[in-house]
Each structure stands twice: as C-alpha cells, then as structure tokens.
Amino acid sequence: MEDNKYIVPMAIIIAGALITWGIFANKNDSPAPTENTDPNQEQPIQQEQPIEVSFRESDHILGNPEAKIKMITFSDFECPYCKTFHETMIKITDEYAKDGRVAWTFRQFPVHGEPTQIKAAAAECAELLGGESKFWEMSEKIYETTSTGWITVADLPTIAKSIGLNENDFNTCLKNPEIIAKVQSDFQNGRDLGVEGTPFTAVIVESGEIFSIPGAQSYEDVKNMIEMILNEPSLQ
C-alpha cells in the first residue's frame, strides 16, 4: 500500500451540528478544541507538532485504501459510544466504500483495563486465524450486548468457535506476542495523535486536509460531513 504523506497538525474542528462546522479549516490556523460538555465522553487534545496521519499496512480497511476520504477510528470494545459509532461507520462504508469514496479502518485503543485489551487481541486473532473478514465478524460479536451486559472475556473462545475459528488455536493466539504488540502499536499510535477519549476519528481528505471527529457523532452528521467534502471543489 502506498503511504499517504499528508503531514499536518491535527485540529479539533467540530462544534455544534456538522452542517455548521468549520470543516474546511486552514491547516495553519485551526480552531481550538471545543469544550466537552459530556462528562462521559472525553475529547482529544490538539497536537502542537505536525504528525503523519495515514493508513498503515497493518490496518483493517473497509473500502479502497486510495479512496477520496480515508477515516481512521480509534475505538475500545467496552465503550458504549464506540459501539454506537461502530454501527454508524458500518452503515457509512456500506453506502460509500463500494465506489471508492470512503475507506475506513478500525484501530485498537483499549483504555478500560485488561478485559478490553483481551477483547482487542481477540479481534486481531480472528484476522490472523481466519482472514480479514473474521476481524470484522469478531468485532461485531464483541460489540453485541446481552441482557446481562457486555460480552465477557470468558465468552470469547465460544464466540471464536461460532464464527468458524479453532477454539484451541484462538486461545493460544490470545497470548501471541505479535498480537499483543499489534494492539499496543495501535494504542501508542493513538496516543501519538493526541487521542485521549474514544471513539476518535481522523478524517483524511484527498487534497491533504485532515479533520477530526471526537465522540460518537450520528450517522446523519457523518453522512453530511462526507457529502460536504465530496461536493467541495477545493477538496476534490
């Protein structure tokens, strides 16, 4: 995969309804972060130094990696906002990924302790053992809730078996140093970008502009943002 060489400061540009956001901000004069009014939904800080934001060889990507709009979401498997935004992005990729307009990748950002770190490893193991489609299957299963709450770590081998993976191989994989390193690499990448809360999404436009979506914005708002970008001549 050819590396995306867009290197610009990350800017927190979302304030209010998406259709009124300053979405096409000047890269050298980006607005300051908006105040977070939701105590349960943290927002990332603005980066002071330019950093590179791009798809990586290790990414799980839905859509064409060379799409007009690339979206990178940092997510946690025990974050209810992440579950909601995951569903939103599945809908977005169903609508925009097939024709090369949008590509989306999910990166691990497990901030809720060891159980969510193990769940992150489980999703990575699903890909290692069964291919890329199994990563997405496992992710969907992990985000499913039951009447008793979140799926537990003890449920993971059964879930792996239910999507066609060998249970013994799966249990072994959860301790694989390469899998643990992949999760840690995603997490550190998020920290390097200034991510503090989840979900957090970097939006990379074909022109080189980079925007950010802190929090679980609605499907309608994300769709509006995408349409604005696709219809903005200066970002074509």
TAMO-V315975 format. One record per pair of residues at least 24 apart in sequence whose ideal C-beta (glycine too) atoms are under 7 Angstrom apart, sorted by sequence separation. I is the first residue (numbers start at 1). J is the second residue. D is the distance in Angstrom with one decimal. If there is no record, write none. Layout:
I | J | D
I | J | D
//
This chain:
205 | 229 | 5.8
138 | 163 | 6.3
137 | 163 | 4.7
209 | 235 | 6.1
207 | 234 | 6.9
207 | 235 | 4.6
134 | 163 | 6.1
206 | 235 | 6.9
63 | 93 | 5.8
205 | 235 | 5.1
12 | 43 | 6.8
62 | 93 | 4.3
71 | 102 | 6.5
73 | 104 | 6.8
75 | 106 | 5.9
134 | 165 | 6.7
12 | 44 | 6.8
68 | 100 | 6.9
69 | 101 | 6.4
67 | 100 | 5.1
68 | 101 | 5.4
69 | 102 | 4.8
70 | 103 | 5.2
71 | 104 | 4.5
72 | 105 | 5.3
73 | 106 | 5.6
74 | 107 | 5.1
76 | 109 | 5.6
77 | 110 | 6.9
79 | 112 | 6.8
106 | 139 | 6.7
12 | 46 | 5.6
63 | 97 | 3.2
67 | 101 | 6.1
73 | 107 | 6.8
75 | 109 | 6.0
76 | 110 | 5.4
78 | 112 | 4.4
119 | 153 | 7.0
122 | 156 | 4.8
126 | 160 | 6.6
130 | 164 | 6.4
11 | 46 | 6.5
62 | 97 | 5.4
67 | 102 | 5.5
72 | 107 | 6.2
74 | 109 | 3.9
76 | 111 | 5.4
118 | 153 | 5.0
130 | 165 | 5.4
10 | 46 | 6.7
64 | 100 | 4.5
67 | 103 | 3.8
76 | 112 | 5.7
129 | 165 | 5.1
10 | 47 | 4.6
78 | 115 | 6.6
119 | 156 | 7.0
126 | 163 | 6.9
129 | 166 | 6.9
9 | 47 | 5.4
65 | 103 | 5.7
78 | 116 | 4.3
115 | 153 | 5.2
63 | 102 | 5.8
64 | 103 | 5.5
77 | 116 | 5.0
126 | 165 | 6.3
41 | 81 | 5.9
63 | 103 | 3.3
76 | 116 | 5.5
129 | 169 | 5.7
9 | 50 | 5.5
10 | 51 | 6.8
62 | 103 | 6.7
63 | 104 | 6.2
129 | 170 | 6.4
8 | 50 | 6.2
61 | 103 | 5.6
62 | 104 | 5.0
77 | 119 | 3.9
7 | 50 | 5.2
77 | 120 | 6.2
61 | 105 | 4.8
129 | 173 | 6.2
7 | 52 | 5.0
60 | 105 | 5.8
125 | 170 | 5.8
128 | 173 | 6.1
59 | 105 | 4.1
60 | 106 | 5.6
6 | 53 | 6.4
6 | 54 | 6.8
125 | 173 | 3.8
125 | 174 | 6.1
4 | 54 | 3.5
55 | 105 | 6.1
3 | 54 | 5.6
4 | 55 | 6.1
128 | 179 | 6.7
122 | 174 | 6.6
121 | 174 | 5.3
1 | 55 | 6.3
125 | 179 | 5.7
124 | 179 | 4.9
1 | 57 | 5.9
118 | 174 | 6.5
86 | 143 | 5.7
121 | 179 | 5.1
124 | 182 | 5.3
121 | 180 | 6.4
124 | 183 | 6.3
83 | 143 | 4.6
121 | 183 | 5.6
120 | 183 | 4.6
1 | 65 | 5.2
77 | 142 | 5.0
4 | 70 | 7.0
77 | 143 | 6.9
117 | 183 | 6.4
60 | 127 | 6.6
60 | 132 | 6.4
78 | 150 | 5.8
110 | 183 | 6.7
60 | 135 | 5.0
108 | 183 | 4.8
109 | 186 | 6.6
110 | 187 | 6.5
108 | 186 | 4.0
109 | 187 | 5.6
107 | 186 | 4.2
108 | 187 | 6.2
109 | 190 | 4.6
107 | 189 | 6.5
107 | 190 | 6.5
109 | 195 | 6.2
111 | 198 | 6.4
109 | 198 | 5.3
85 | 199 | 4.4
74 | 190 | 4.3
82 | 198 | 5.2
81 | 198 | 6.9
82 | 199 | 4.6
81 | 199 | 6.0
79 | 198 | 4.9
79 | 199 | 6.9
74 | 195 | 5.0
76 | 198 | 4.5
75 | 198 | 5.6
58 | 182 | 6.3
74 | 198 | 6.0
75 | 199 | 4.9
102 | 226 | 6.3
74 | 199 | 6.6
73 | 199 | 5.5
74 | 200 | 4.8
92 | 219 | 6.9
73 | 201 | 4.5
91 | 219 | 5.4
72 | 201 | 6.5
101 | 230 | 6.3
71 | 201 | 5.6
72 | 202 | 4.6
88 | 218 | 6.8
92 | 222 | 5.8
96 | 226 | 6.2
85 | 216 | 4.0
88 | 219 | 4.6
92 | 223 | 6.8
71 | 203 | 5.5
84 | 216 | 4.6
69 | 203 | 6.5
70 | 204 | 4.1
81 | 215 | 6.4
88 | 222 | 5.9
81 | 216 | 4.0
69 | 205 | 6.0
68 | 206 | 4.7
53 | 193 | 6.8
51 | 192 | 6.4
51 | 193 | 6.3
47 | 193 | 6.9
47 | 194 | 4.6
46 | 194 | 6.8
45 | 194 | 5.0
53 | 202 | 5.2
44 | 194 | 4.9
44 | 195 | 4.9
45 | 196 | 6.4
53 | 204 | 6.0
44 | 196 | 4.9
44 | 197 | 6.4
42 | 196 | 5.3
43 | 197 | 5.8
42 | 197 | 2.6
41 | 197 | 6.3
44 | 200 | 5.4
53 | 210 | 5.5
69 | 226 | 6.2
69 | 229 | 5.8
68 | 230 | 6.7
44 | 214 | 5.9
43 | 214 | 4.3
43 | 215 | 6.8
41 | 215 | 5.1
27 | 209 | 6.7
10 | 193 | 5.9
10 | 194 | 5.8
24 | 209 | 6.8
23 | 211 | 6.2
10 | 202 | 6.8
6 | 204 | 6.1
13 | 211 | 5.6
13 | 212 | 6.7
14 | 213 | 6.2
18 | 217 | 6.7
4 | 204 | 6.4
8 | 208 | 7.0
10 | 210 | 6.6
11 | 211 | 6.9
12 | 212 | 5.7
14 | 214 | 6.3
11 | 212 | 6.6
6 | 208 | 4.7
8 | 210 | 5.2
10 | 212 | 5.8
12 | 214 | 6.4
23 | 225 | 6.3
18 | 221 | 3.9
6 | 210 | 6.1
17 | 221 | 7.0
19 | 224 | 5.2
23 | 228 | 5.9
18 | 224 | 4.8
18 | 225 | 4.9
24 | 232 | 6.2
24 | 234 | 6.9
24 | 235 | 6.7
//
